[in-house]
Amino acid sequence: MEQTLVLVKPDGVQRGLVGEIITRLERRGLKLNGLKLMQMTRELAEAHYAAHVGKAFYAGLVEYITSGPIVAMVWEGKDAIAIVRKTMGATNAGAAEPGTIRGDFAVEIGRNLVHGSDGAESAAREVGLFFGDDGLVSWERATDRWIRE
């Protein structure tokens, strides 16, 4: 099964959308393996966004993601990365489809509520950054046979 990192960014936490975001991912059939409310340190933010170093928006991105609490989660399932990204909607919230998290609750790219890993390699790196080697719970869900063939 594939795992992916999802972050509810400071705007999502401040707006009280954590439960809504979790509900949408659970309803898609994904399984939660890790969850924590945290204040992201500057060092963690810089490591997380290392691919964007040197880009014009990098400093603002680090400043924003460390400006308030976030919720970090790991979701698991077949094609979890693609399912999460589809459920989140387009990065530019103004272009996100209705029915997606960003399409329903966000209006601009700078306050787009959530982050999701963009591929298997970044998911593995990001899950490691936020949860380490022993921060996840592996468990059997009784409803899996009703979600997957």
JOSULSUL-V569431 format. One record per pair of residues at least 4 apart in sequence whose C-alpha atoms are under 8 Angstrom apart, sorted by sequence separation. I is the first residue (numbers start at 1). J is the second residue. D is the distance in Angstrom with one decimal. If there is no record, write none. Layout:
I:J:D ; I:J:D
This chain:
8:12:5.6 ; 9:13:6.4 ; 10:14:6.0 ; 11:15:6.0 ; 12:16:6.3 ; 13:17:6.1 ; 17:21:6.2 ; 18:22:6.2 ; 19:23:6.0 ; 20:24:6.2 ; 21:25:6.4 ; 22:26:6.1 ; 23:27:6.0 ; 24:28:6.4 ; 25:29:6.9 ; 26:30:5.3 ; 40:44:6.3 ; 41:45:6.2 ; 42:46:6.1 ; 43:47:6.3 ; 44:48:6.0 ; 45:49:6.0 ; 46:50:5.6 ; 49:53:7.2 ; 54:58:6.7 ; 57:61:6.1 ; 58:62:6.3 ; 59:63:6.2 ; 60:64:5.9 ; 61:65:6.1 ; 62:66:6.3 ; 63:67:6.2 ; 64:68:7.9 ; 76:80:5.8 ; 79:83:6.2 ; 80:84:6.0 ; 81:85:6.2 ; 82:86:6.1 ; 83:87:6.1 ; 84:88:6.1 ; 85:89:6.3 ; 86:90:7.9 ; 89:93:7.4 ; 92:96:6.5 ; 96:100:7.0 ; 98:102:8.0 ; 99:103:6.2 ; 100:104:5.9 ; 101:105:6.0 ; 102:106:4.8 ; 103:107:7.6 ; 107:111:7.4 ; 108:112:6.2 ; 118:122:6.5 ; 119:123:6.0 ; 120:124:6.2 ; 121:125:6.4 ; 122:126:5.9 ; 123:127:5.9 ; 124:128:6.2 ; 125:129:6.3 ; 126:130:6.3 ; 127:131:5.7 ; 128:132:4.5 ; 131:135:4.6 ; 143:147:6.6 ; 144:148:6.1 ; 145:149:6.5 ; 8:13:6.4 ; 12:17:5.2 ; 13:18:5.9 ; 25:30:5.9 ; 26:31:6.5 ; 40:45:6.4 ; 53:58:5.9 ; 65:70:7.8 ; 75:80:7.0 ; 85:90:8.0 ; 90:95:6.3 ; 91:96:7.3 ; 97:102:7.8 ; 98:103:4.5 ; 99:104:5.9 ; 101:106:7.6 ; 102:107:7.5 ; 106:111:6.7 ; 107:112:7.2 ; 117:122:5.9 ; 118:123:7.1 ; 127:132:7.0 ; 128:133:6.6 ; 131:136:6.7 ; 12:18:6.4 ; 26:32:7.7 ; 52:58:5.9 ; 90:96:4.6 ; 96:102:5.9 ; 97:103:4.9 ; 98:104:5.5 ; 106:112:5.5 ; 117:123:5.0 ; 89:96:5.1 ; 90:97:7.4 ; 96:103:4.5 ; 97:104:7.9 ; 106:113:6.9 ; 89:97:6.3 ; 95:103:7.4 ; 49:58:7.7 ; 93:102:5.2 ; 94:103:7.2 ; 117:126:7.4 ; 8:18:6.7 ; 93:103:6.0 ; 102:112:6.0 ; 89:100:5.1 ; 91:102:7.8 ; 102:113:6.9 ; 88:100:5.4 ; 89:101:6.3 ; 90:102:7.1 ; 94:106:7.3 ; 102:114:8.0 ; 8:21:8.0 ; 49:62:7.6 ; 87:100:5.2 ; 88:101:4.8 ; 89:102:5.5 ; 90:103:7.9 ; 93:106:5.5 ; 94:107:4.9 ; 86:100:7.3 ; 87:101:6.3 ; 88:102:5.8 ; 89:103:6.4 ; 93:107:5.1 ; 94:108:5.4 ; 93:108:4.9 ; 94:109:7.2 ; 46:62:6.6 ; 92:108:6.1 ; 93:109:5.3 ; 45:62:5.7 ; 92:109:4.4 ; 91:109:6.2 ; 93:111:8.0 ; 93:112:5.8 ; 42:62:6.9 ; 45:65:7.0 ; 92:112:7.3 ; 42:63:7.9 ; 45:66:7.1 ; 91:112:6.9 ; 42:66:6.4 ; 40:65:7.0 ; 41:66:6.2 ; 40:66:5.2 ; 88:114:7.1 ; 39:66:6.7 ; 40:68:7.9 ; 88:116:7.9 ; 39:68:6.3 ; 40:69:7.0 ; 39:69:4.5 ; 40:70:7.1 ; 38:69:5.5 ; 39:70:6.1 ; 85:116:6.4 ; 37:69:6.8 ; 38:70:5.5 ; 84:116:6.7 ; 85:117:8.0 ; 37:70:5.8 ; 38:71:6.2 ; 85:118:7.6 ; 37:71:4.5 ; 38:72:7.4 ; 36:71:5.6 ; 37:72:6.5 ; 81:116:7.5 ; 35:71:7.0 ; 36:72:5.3 ; 81:117:6.6 ; 35:72:5.7 ; 36:73:6.6 ; 81:118:6.9 ; 34:72:7.7 ; 35:73:4.4 ; 81:119:6.6 ; 34:73:5.2 ; 35:74:6.7 ; 81:120:7.4 ; 33:73:7.4 ; 34:74:4.9 ; 32:73:7.2 ; 33:74:5.4 ; 34:75:7.3 ; 32:74:6.0 ; 33:75:5.9 ; 32:75:4.7 ; 33:76:6.8 ; 31:75:5.5 ; 32:76:6.4 ; 30:75:6.1 ; 31:76:5.1 ; 30:76:5.6 ; 31:77:6.4 ; 30:77:5.2 ; 29:77:7.5 ; 30:80:6.9 ; 18:71:7.6 ; 74:127:6.9 ; 10:64:7.7 ; 10:65:6.5 ; 28:83:7.7 ; 9:65:6.5 ; 10:66:8.0 ; 13:69:6.9 ; 10:67:6.9 ; 13:70:6.3 ; 10:68:5.2 ; 13:71:7.3 ; 72:130:7.2 ; 10:69:5.6 ; 25:84:7.1 ; 9:69:7.6 ; 10:70:5.3 ; 9:70:5.1 ; 8:70:5.5 ; 9:71:7.0 ; 25:87:7.5 ; 74:136:7.8 ; 7:70:6.7 ; 8:71:5.0 ; 24:87:7.6 ; 7:71:5.6 ; 8:72:6.6 ; 7:72:4.6 ; 6:72:6.0 ; 7:73:6.2 ; 5:72:7.2 ; 6:73:5.2 ; 5:73:5.8 ; 6:74:6.2 ; 5:74:4.7 ; 6:75:7.4 ; 4:74:5.6 ; 5:75:6.5 ; 3:74:6.5 ; 4:75:5.5 ; 3:75:5.6 ; 4:76:6.6 ; 3:76:4.4 ; 2:76:5.6 ; 3:77:6.6 ; 1:76:6.4 ; 2:77:5.4 ; 1:77:5.2 ; 2:78:5.7 ; 4:80:6.4 ; 1:78:5.3 ; 2:79:6.2 ; 3:80:6.1 ; 4:81:5.6 ; 1:79:7.8 ; 2:80:5.7 ; 3:81:7.0 ; 48:126:6.7 ; 2:81:7.3 ; 21:101:7.1 ; 48:129:7.4 ; 47:129:8.0 ; 44:129:7.5 ; 34:131:7.6 ; 11:111:6.3 ; 11:112:7.8 ; 12:113:4.7 ; 34:135:6.9 ; 11:113:5.7 ; 12:114:7.1 ; 34:136:4.9 ; 10:113:7.3 ; 33:136:5.5 ; 34:137:6.3 ; 9:113:5.2 ; 33:137:5.1 ; 8:113:5.9 ; 9:114:5.4 ; 33:138:6.2 ; 8:114:4.6 ; 9:115:7.1 ; 33:139:7.8 ; 7:114:5.4 ; 8:115:6.6 ; 6:114:6.9 ; 7:115:4.9 ; 6:115:5.5 ; 7:116:6.6 ; 5:115:7.9 ; 6:116:4.5 ; 31:141:7.9 ; 5:116:5.7 ; 6:117:6.9 ; 4:116:7.0 ; 5:117:5.6 ; 4:117:5.8 ; 4:120:7.7 ; 3:120:8.0 ; 2:120:7.9 ; 5:123:5.9 ; 29:147:6.2 ; 4:123:5.0 ; 3:123:6.9 ; 4:124:7.5 ; 3:124:7.7 ; 5:126:6.4 ; 5:127:5.7 ; 4:127:7.0
